[in-house]
Amino acid sequence: MKHKIVTGIFIAALLLVGILYYNHPDLILFLTIIIVLYLAITAIGSYQIKLNYYINSLNHTADDSIALTFDDGPDPATTPQILEILKLANLKATFFIIGKNAEKYPELIKAINADGHIIGNHSYSHNSGIGIYSRQKLVDDVNRCSDTIEKITGVRPTIFRPPFGVTNPRYAYLLQTTGLKSIGWTIRSYDTTIENEKKLYNRITSQLKAGSIVLLHDTSTTTIRMLPALINYCNQNNLPVKPINVLTEQ
């Protein structure tokens, strides 16, 4: 993984600088600069899933298709509207489900599954502190989500999206232990903060191309208002929409 290579390089750099500048008055400054640079790269790698710094994630499709993915559901106020839009367009998408929401609204999970969409794991708790969970606590949380989804649908998820897109070395252990595949994205829509559907549409379509995986949320009312136009754009530009399981099997 990239972080192991980077760590090795920086350790070597620290040793080399320490040897070459052992008696130099600015040795501490040089070492501090190297350490700060390492910490900056590590932070960027943690928060940019597309860099595949700690784990390998699928961040784009392998063909001319695109994938519409929806995080953080299900939500009884918004998820049914997303499902209806997709049904009218005869499209299949991917829903990364929070386990505790699945427990609250199992009928929505059944509806997503019945419509032929792919259900992925987005952790059970989606806790803001999940990034500092121990390895076992992280595995337990994610397995609880998979158990919940499997209990409702009879199908155990095979794909996983890290909450907030944040990763660290413990996620590598998680994927190895659970056998889940990590799914990132090509386009982060920011549909949870952008309230104007035209602005959201322009943000996505200005970046959209063959191979894009689009991060959306089925909890966003802005996405509901924008989604028909986005689907129309895909149709007009010969960008077929496929679910993630089809993409990972290719």
Sequence and secondary structure as in RCSB ss.txt:
>XXXX:A:sequence
MKHKIVTGIFIAALLLVGILYYNHPDLILFLTIIIVLYLAITAIGSYQIKLNYYINSLNHTADDSIALTFDDGPD
PATTPQILEILKLANLKATFFIIGKNAEKYPELIKAINADGHIIGNHSYSHNSGIGIYSRQKLVDDVNRCSDTIE
KITGVRPTIFRPPFGVTNPRYAYLLQTTGLKSIGWTIRSYDTTIENEKKLYNRITSQLKAGSIVLLHDTSTTTIR
MLPALINYCNQNNLPVKPINVLTEQ
>XXXX:A:secstr
 HHHHHHHHHHHHHHHHHHHTTT TTHHHHHHHHHHHHHHHHHHHHH GGG SSS EE B SSS BEEEEEEE  
TTTHHHHHHHHHHHT   EEEE HHHHHH HHHHHHHHHTT EEEE  SS  TTGGG  HHHHHHHHHHHHHHHH
HHHS    EE  GGG   HHHHHHHHHH  EEE  SEE  TTT   HHHHHHHHHTT  TTBEEEEETT HHHHH
HHHHHHHHHHHTT  B  HHHHHH 
